[in-house]
Amino acid sequence: MDKLLIRGGRTLRGEVLISGAKNAALPELCAALLTERPVILHNVPGLKDVTTMLRLVSNMGVDAQRSDDGTVRLDAGALHTPEAPYELVKTMRASVLALGPLLARFGRARVSLPGGCAIGSRPVDQHIKGLQAMGADIVVEHGYMVAGLAGGRERLHGARITTDMVTVTGTENFLMAAALAEGETVLENAAQEPEITDLALMLIEMGAKIEGHGTSRIHVQGVERLGGCTHQVVADRIEAGTFLCAVAAAGGDVVLRHGRADHLEAVIEKLTEAGARVTAVEGGIRLQSQGRLKAQSFRTTEYPGFPTDMQAQFMALNAISEGTSTVTETIFENRFMHVDEMLRLGAKIQTDGKVAVIEGVAQLSGATVMATDLRASASLVIAGLVADGETLVDRIYHLDRGYDRMEAKLRGIGADVERVAGPPEGQS
């Protein structure tokens, strides 16, 4: 498996081009299933999850063509197999996003439980309850959600859906299904992330009637059919936030092209309080950092609060900042798996359930560490950028799921980072 070799201690200067958001691109690839007309997406990131989703829709019969410039053309006019098999989606939780569009357009679907996930451990049960409220008949058998329309109906119908918790993929699934449902659907307790808004804008370009996207209550008036569109995927706010934390930690002056400051207000507020200078510039975000910053406590929460997907990266910054900080994780369990690896680099962190207490140190020291998940891997890269000596980050396939050529972008702003090939897992 590939690894990243990082030689720390370099300041970062220059420009980074922020890629399209994975968490917008994946539902928007599924939205193409709603129409028989061609859909063109620009700024699609070159990530493994995107490749997997393209394989998935191609297996259904969608003509999917991908260009090197980040353009994807999809034509679902000849879709013949409304199914998402386990072997194609076992590594990608976003596969559940195929359920709503397939049900809305074809009245049936067979979608594997993503990643072997059990009902209840992730809010897949919320997807099922919401779609059942719209007239779907869904059973879970042999690891699959098998769905059809109840009572001999030809279309889903509108409903008022209130989820038990805020769920991003649930909101996206309901939004897509409601676009073709009969009558009005009202989504209460809806997720408000920019990726939701971007999906809604794409659906509106296809002819959907949607109001309230970006708020906790979304109204959708269903239409009989949707057309094609050409849509630009919104920039990835988590990639932008990761680079902001990297520059804040390592020091320097970097502009993030296509970065959206208005999508990162909670993160930028903490960076500013820490002592970094962050400014919105034309077409991007600029961060300037010099010297050791001040540690910041925060609590993760739903958008527009501090994002759970930025918790590990900011913890890496806190680990080398002045003072002691407290980080409270409220969204996901087991989101502190990066802590043990940071300890190997010399960080001083103690955890107790959902709370981590970080005592900033003046210097980390390079070591071999192992990535355990996507954002944990990014935090270890940030730590490696400021550590003394060499840091080797193993299992970076996690990193490749969410960051488009991260090592190349870091080299472009002065980091000493290289990808090194290793033996397959299980071999020495």
N, C-alpha and C positions, 0 to 999 in steps of 0.2 A: 504494500500500500504506500502511496505517496506520503511524504512528510514535508513540513516547512522548516528550513534551517534559517534562523534569524540571528544576526549579529547586532546586538543592541547598542544604544548610545548615540544614534544619529538624529539630528533634528530634521524636521520634515518641511519642505518648501515646494511650492508649485501649484498645480491644478490637478484635480481628480474629476473624471466624468462619472456621475452617478447613474447607474443603470436603472432600467425599469423595475418596478416592484414585483417580486415574485408573488406576493400575496394579492396583487391585483391581476397579474397575468394569468394565474391559474384559474380563477373563476371566470375570467373573460374568455379564456380558451373554451371553457364549458358553455359559456353563453352562446357560442357559435352553434351549439347543438339545437338552439331554439328556432333556427331558421333554415330554409332550404336555399337561401341566397348566400353568396360569398361574403365572408368577413375578412377584413385585413387589419392586422394589429401591427403597429410600429413600436419600437423600443422594447421588444420582448427580450428579457435577459437570457444569457446563455448558461442556464443552470440545469442540473440533473433532473430536478423535479419538473421543469418545463419539458425536457426530453421525454420523461416518463409520461406526462400528460398527452404529448403529441402521439406517442405510441399507443396510448389508450384510445384516443379518439380515432386514430387511423384504424385500429382493430375493429372499431364499430362500423367502419365504412366511410369515414370522413376523408376527403382528399385534403391532406395537410402538407403544405410546402413551406420550407423555412429557408430564409436567405441569411448570408453572413452578416448583413447589416442590421440584424435584429427584427426583420420583417417576417411575419407569419401570415400565410393566406390559407384560410379554411373554407371548405365547401362541404356542408353536411347534407346536400341535396339527395345523395344516394345512400344515406345512413341506413344500414340494414340490421345491425345487431345492437340493440339498446342494453348493453351489458358491460360491466366493468369487472373483469375477472381478477381474482386474488393475485395471481402470478404477475400481473402488471401493476398492481397498486399496493403491494404489501409494504413498500417503503415510503408511501406517500399518503398522508392523512387527507389531503385535499381531494382525493378521489371521490369522497362523499358528495362533492359539488356536482357530480354528474346526475345525481338522483333527481333533483328538482326539474332541471331542463328536460330530461328524458321523459319523466312523467307528464310534464306539461305539454310536450309536443306529440308524444306517441301513446300516452296513456298506460305505459308499462315500462318497467325497468328491473334489472337485476344487478345489484351493485354490492361488491364485497365489502364487509366491514373493514375499514381502512387499517392497515398495519396490524391486522389481527386484534384490533382494539375491542375490548369487551364493552357492552352497553353500560353506560353509567360512568366509566372511567374518563371518557371524553364526552362532550355533550351530544353524541350521536342520537341519544334518546330524544333530545329536543327537536332534531330534524324530523324524526319519525312522528312525534306528536303534532308538530306544526303542519306537516303534509297531510296527516290524517284529518286534521281540522278542515283542510281544503278538499276533502273527499277522496283521499287516497286510501287504499286497502294495502297495508304493509305487514308482512310477517318476516321474522328473522329465522332462517333455517340453514343449517350447514355452513354457517359463517357468512351468509349473504342476506341482504335486505331485498326481498322479492316484493315488488310493488305493482299495483294495478289500480283501476278506478272502481270505487264501490258503487253498488246499485245500478250497474249498467250504464253509468254516465259516460258521456263522450269527452268531457273536459273537466278539469279541476274547477272548483268554484271558490269565490272569494270568501275570506273569513277574517276574524279578528284573532291575531296570534300574539299571545304574551308568553315569552319564554321565562323559565325559572331563573335563568341567569343570562347575562349578556353574552351572546355567542356570535362571533364574526362569521364563521362559515354557515351557521344557521341562518343568520340574516341574509347572507348572499343566496343561499338555497331558496329561501322563501321569496326573495326579490325576483329571482329568475322564474320560479314557478308561477308567481302571481302575475307576471307580465302577460302570460297566455291564459290565465284563468278567467272564468266567466264571472263578471261582477267585480266588486271592490274588495281589496285586501288591505287590512290595517295591521302594521307590524308595531307592536308595543315593546318597549324595552329593547329596541333595536340597537345594534352596534353602530358607532358613529365614526369609525376609522376612515381616513382618506381613501382607503382602498374600496370601501363600500360606496362612497360618493363616486369614485371613478367608474365602478361597475354600473352604477345607476346612470351615469352620463352616457356610457356606451349603449345601455339598453334604450335610453331615450333616443339616441342617434338611430337605433334600429326601429323606432316607432312606438316604444313603450310609453305609457302615461304614468309618471312617477312624480310624487311631491314629498318633500320632507327629508330627503336623503341628507345625511350629515347631522340629523337630529335623532332623538330616541323614539320618534313616532313617524313612520313612513306610510304614505297612502299610495296604493297602486290600483289603477283602474285597468283591468285586463282588456286586451285586444285579441282579435281572432287570429292574427298572424303578425309576425315580425319580418322585417326586411334585413338586408345586409348593411354593412357600414365600414368605414375606415376610421380606426381609433388609435390614439397615441397612449400607451400605457404610462401611468403616472410614475414619477421618479420614486425610488425606493427610500423611504424615510429612515428605515432601520440601517441600511447600508450607509446613508449619510450620517446618521447618528454615530455609527461605529467609527467612521473616519474622523468625526469631530472629537470623539474620546481619544482616538489614537494620537491626533495632533496635540490635544490638550496635555496628554501624558508625556509625549516625547519632546514637545516644544516645537515651535516653528510658526509658519505663516502659510496657510493653504486655502485655496478657493475650491469649493465643491460645486462644479457646474451642474445645473439642473436640480440642485438641492433646494428644498422648499422649507424655508424657516418657519412658515405658518403651520407646517405639519409637525414641527418639533419643539413647540413652545415650552413644554415641561422640561425637556432635556436641556434646551438652550438656557432656560432660567437657572438651572443648577450649574451649568458650566460657567455662566456669568458670575454667579455667587462664589464659585470656586476661584475666580480670578482670571479666567480666560476672557478674551475680547471676541465676541461673536457679533457679526453684522450681516444683515441681508444686503446683498449686492445684486446688481442687474443679472438675472439668470442664474443666481446661486447663493451660496452662503460662504462667508469668509471667517476663519478662526485664526486668531493670533494668540500664542501662549509662550510665556517666558518664565523660567524658574519653577519652583515647586508650588503647586496649587493648594488650596485649602479643602480638606475633606468635607463632603456634603452628605447628610442623611436624607433618605427618601423612602417612599412607600409606593410600590407598584399598584396600578389600578387601571381600569378601562380608559380608553381614549375619551377625552383629551388629557387624562392624567399621565403619570410617568409610565411608559410602556414596559411590560415584563420582558419584552425582547431586547431591551437596552440595559437590563439590570446587571448582567454579568460584565458587560463592557465598562459600565460606570464603576462597578466594584473594582475592576483592574486599575482604574484611575485613582479611586480612593485608596487603594493599597499602597500607592507611592506618594500620596498627598499628606500635607501636614494635618495632624489631629486625628481624632477618633470619630468614626461615623457609624451609623446604624442603618441597615438596609432591611426593609420588611417586604417579603414577597407574598402577595395576596392572591395571585392568579393561578399559578400552577404549583403542584407538589413537586418535590425532587428537583427544584430549580437551582439548587446550590451545589450541584455535582462538580462544578469547576473549582470549588474551594480547596479540596484536597490537592489538586494539581497546582494551584497558586501557592499553597504552603510549600511545595517542593521548590518554588522559586524564591522563597524567603518571605512571603507575605505573612502577616499576623492577623488571622481571621478566626473568630469563634462563632459557631452556629448553635442555635437552640430553636428547633422547629422551623418556623417561618422567618426567624430573625437572625441576621448576621451582624456581628460587631467587628469592624475593621479598624485596626490601629495602624495608621500609616507609617511606613518605614522610608528611610532616605534612599535605599538602594535595594533592588532585587538582584538576584544572581541567576545566571543562565543554568538550565537543566533540561533533561528530557521529560516532556509532559505528554499526556494523552488527552485528546479531545473526546468528550462524552456526548456532546450534542452540538447543534448548530451555533447557538450564541455562546456557549461555553468555549468553543474553539476560537471564536473571535476575541474573547476576553484573554485567552492565552497568547494570541498573537500580539495584542496590545501590551501585555505584560512583557513579552519577549522583546518588544521594540525598545523598552527602557531598562531591561536587565543587563547586568554586566556580563560580558562574554557571550557564549552561544546558547541559544535555546532551540531545541528540536521538538516541534509539535507533531505528534503522531496522530494517525486516523483523521486526516484532514478531509476525508470524503464528506464528513459532516459539514465542513466549511464550504465545500463545493456545492452543497445543496442550496445555499442561500447567498453566496457571494460570487459574482462574475469576475474571474481572474483577479482575485484580491492581491496576490503576490505581485502581479505585473503593475497594478495600480499603485501599490506601496513603493515599488522600485522607482516608479515615475516621479515620486516626490522625495526621493532620497533615502529610502530605507534600504538596508542590506538584507534582503530576503530572497531565498531561492527555493524552488521546489526540487526535492530529491526523491528519486524512485527507491522504493523499498520492496522487499519480498512480499508475496501474497500473505494474507493473514494466516497464522498457523505455521509458517515457515520461518526459520531463523536465518 
